[in-house]
Structures are given as structure tokens and as C-alpha cells.
């Protein structure tokens, strides 16, 4: 499980990285070449698709950060963790849970995200 915890740390570092070159480096260390991410609002395939997806989130939510909200756990090549998207003022505006499949090299093969709490539409 320790390797999965390091992977989850890199996952959040990639989501929070605003420098495109550093983000691409983190994505390469965190995701398999043919990895996929999907949630109710977003999807990305491969390093390019995942990078574009994260970049779009930064554009939509500038200066917001993702943080782990509870200890990650898992077994075998599966890992799950919950997170908050935190606004610059410190409030969690979105909460979710992600479930990942880890490949033999210790990188994410796939991540499926679920939105647990989202803002109410005005």
C-alpha cells in the first residue's frame, strides 16, 4: 500500500501543478501512456488527454487546489481515495471519491471519479 500512497501523492501534485512542463512530467510519472480518467463531467485519454483535462480545470477554477480528504486505501492493484477541491478562501466547494487501477509499473492505468458534493446551481 505504501507505493499506492506515493502514487496518490503524485496524482494530487499533478492536479495542482500550474506549470505546464512540470505537470507533464508529473503526469508521465503518475499515469501509464494509455491511461484513462473519467468522471461525470470530464474525461481524458493518454498523457495528452489527461494534461488537457487538468489544464481545463485550472482555467475553470483558478487558484483552487485539490487535497486528500481521508486516508487512501486499497488492495492489490486497486486504490481509492476521497478529495476536496478547495477555493482560495479555504472552503471545499466540490468533494469526490476516485477509484484507480494501478499497472505493473506502479502508475495509474485508469481512474474513475465520482462527485460526492457539488455546488447547488443558483
Secondary structure as GFF3:
##gff-version 3
##sequence-region A 1 122
A	DSSP	alpha_helix	2	16	.	.	.	ID=ss1
A	DSSP	alpha_helix	20	30	.	.	.	ID=ss2
A	DSSP	beta_strand	31	38	.	.	.	ID=ss3
A	DSSP	beta_strand	43	45	.	.	.	ID=ss4
A	DSSP	alpha_helix	46	60	.	.	.	ID=ss5
A	DSSP	beta_strand	65	68	.	.	.	ID=ss6
A	DSSP	beta_strand	73	75	.	.	.	ID=ss7
A	DSSP	beta_strand	78	86	.	.	.	ID=ss8
A	DSSP	beta_strand	92	102	.	.	.	ID=ss9
A	DSSP	beta_strand	108	117	.	.	.	ID=ss10
###
